């Protein structure tokens, strides 16, 4: 029982559970945004918010391509919302918070103690030998 408790309380398992819960909550927000705001805007522009009724029949086989169009539009809209409202802002914030990379001076090896030292050094900081 102790091993099971340790397994459940391991950091990565708890982190994964928190990520899943936050992901589900975020999915609900994105779904509401698409269904309640984006789709009515498309309906106002295109005149028809739901394509479920579109179909055709060939040799008594009924093809509901309207449902496919609905799923395709929903996918594209959700992908666009995630890209423009999540990915782009997070990338911009990460770029702003990223520490600038410092250019470290090139290194050379001291001929006396074989330690790496800056190329511009005239004396080895490790063995104090005079370098030429």
PLY file of the C-alpha trace (Angstrom):
ply
format ascii 1.0
element vertex 132
property float x
property float y
property float z
element edge 131
property int vertex1
property int vertex2
end_header
0.00 0.00 0.00
2.93 2.34 0.73
4.35 1.80 -2.78
0.97 2.64 -4.29
0.75 5.86 -2.25
4.28 6.85 -3.31
3.37 6.16 -6.93
0.29 8.39 -6.70
2.16 11.23 -5.03
5.15 11.28 -7.37
5.71 14.72 -8.82
5.36 13.88 -12.49
2.04 12.06 -11.99
0.55 14.99 -10.07
1.89 17.44 -12.68
0.33 15.39 -15.45
-3.02 15.30 -13.65
-2.98 19.07 -13.17
-2.10 19.52 -16.86
-5.00 17.32 -17.93
-7.48 19.19 -15.73
-6.26 22.56 -17.01
-6.38 21.23 -20.58
-9.99 20.11 -20.17
-10.97 23.48 -18.71
-9.21 25.24 -21.56
-10.96 23.02 -24.10
-14.32 24.03 -22.59
-13.39 27.71 -22.91
-12.27 27.31 -26.54
-15.39 25.30 -27.40
-17.60 28.00 -25.89
-15.68 30.71 -27.78
-16.12 28.88 -31.08
-19.74 27.89 -30.52
-20.99 31.14 -28.99
-18.93 33.82 -30.72
-17.04 32.61 -33.80
-19.79 30.44 -35.34
-22.46 33.21 -35.10
-20.01 35.58 -36.80
-19.59 33.05 -39.63
-23.37 32.69 -39.79
-23.79 36.49 -40.01
-21.34 36.62 -42.91
-22.30 33.41 -44.75
-25.96 33.19 -43.84
-25.97 29.55 -42.71
-24.33 28.54 -39.40
-25.05 24.82 -39.71
-24.39 22.63 -42.74
-25.82 19.38 -41.31
-28.66 19.36 -43.83
-26.36 19.22 -46.87
-26.24 15.78 -48.45
-26.51 13.87 -51.70
-27.54 10.37 -52.66
-25.90 7.96 -55.11
-27.43 4.51 -55.68
-29.45 4.71 -52.43
-26.32 5.64 -50.45
-26.80 8.85 -48.48
-23.68 11.06 -48.13
-23.86 13.68 -45.35
-21.10 15.99 -46.47
-22.63 18.83 -44.45
-21.62 17.16 -41.17
-18.10 16.83 -42.53
-18.07 20.53 -43.45
-19.22 21.42 -39.92
-16.43 19.32 -38.38
-13.85 20.78 -40.78
-14.87 24.38 -40.08
-14.90 23.72 -36.33
-11.41 22.21 -36.51
-9.98 25.11 -38.53
-11.57 27.71 -36.25
-10.37 25.99 -33.06
-6.86 25.64 -34.51
-6.84 29.34 -35.45
-8.10 30.38 -32.01
-5.47 28.27 -30.26
-2.72 29.58 -32.55
-3.57 33.27 -32.33
-4.74 33.43 -28.71
-2.39 30.91 -27.08
0.66 30.00 -29.17
1.54 33.49 -30.44
1.17 35.25 -27.04
3.08 32.52 -25.19
5.90 32.64 -27.77
6.06 36.44 -27.49
6.13 36.26 -23.68
8.80 33.56 -23.73
10.94 35.59 -26.14
10.62 38.64 -23.88
11.55 36.70 -20.75
14.39 34.77 -22.36
17.80 35.77 -21.07
20.09 37.09 -23.79
22.85 34.70 -24.65
26.23 36.01 -23.62
29.11 35.47 -25.96
31.72 33.66 -23.97
35.27 34.36 -25.04
36.95 31.58 -27.01
39.15 29.31 -24.95
42.65 27.99 -25.36
44.56 25.38 -23.40
47.36 26.41 -21.05
50.54 24.61 -22.22
51.75 24.20 -18.63
48.69 22.88 -16.73
46.38 21.87 -19.63
43.42 23.88 -18.24
41.07 25.85 -20.50
41.59 29.61 -20.24
40.35 32.63 -22.22
42.26 33.25 -25.43
43.10 36.83 -24.42
44.73 35.75 -21.13
48.43 36.56 -20.69
48.78 34.62 -17.43
47.12 31.31 -16.53
44.72 31.80 -13.58
45.24 28.16 -12.53
49.02 27.72 -12.50
49.98 31.44 -12.81
52.38 30.70 -15.67
53.24 33.58 -17.99
51.75 32.92 -21.46
53.14 34.22 -24.70
0 1
1 2
2 3
3 4
4 5
5 6
6 7
7 8
8 9
9 10
10 11
11 12
12 13
13 14
14 15
15 16
16 17
17 18
18 19
19 20
20 21
21 22
22 23
23 24
24 25
25 26
26 27
27 28
28 29
29 30
30 31
31 32
32 33
33 34
34 35
35 36
36 37
37 38
38 39
39 40
40 41
41 42
42 43
43 44
44 45
45 46
46 47
47 48
48 49
49 50
50 51
51 52
52 53
53 54
54 55
55 56
56 57
57 58
58 59
59 60
60 61
61 62
62 63
63 64
64 65
65 66
66 67
67 68
68 69
69 70
70 71
71 72
72 73
73 74
74 75
75 76
76 77
77 78
78 79
79 80
80 81
81 82
82 83
83 84
84 85
85 86
86 87
87 88
88 89
89 90
90 91
91 92
92 93
93 94
94 95
95 96
96 97
97 98
98 99
99 100
100 101
101 102
102 103
103 104
104 105
105 106
106 107
107 108
108 109
109 110
110 111
111 112
112 113
113 114
114 115
115 116
116 117
117 118
118 119
119 120
120 121
121 122
122 123
123 124
124 125
125 126
126 127
127 128
128 129
129 130
130 131
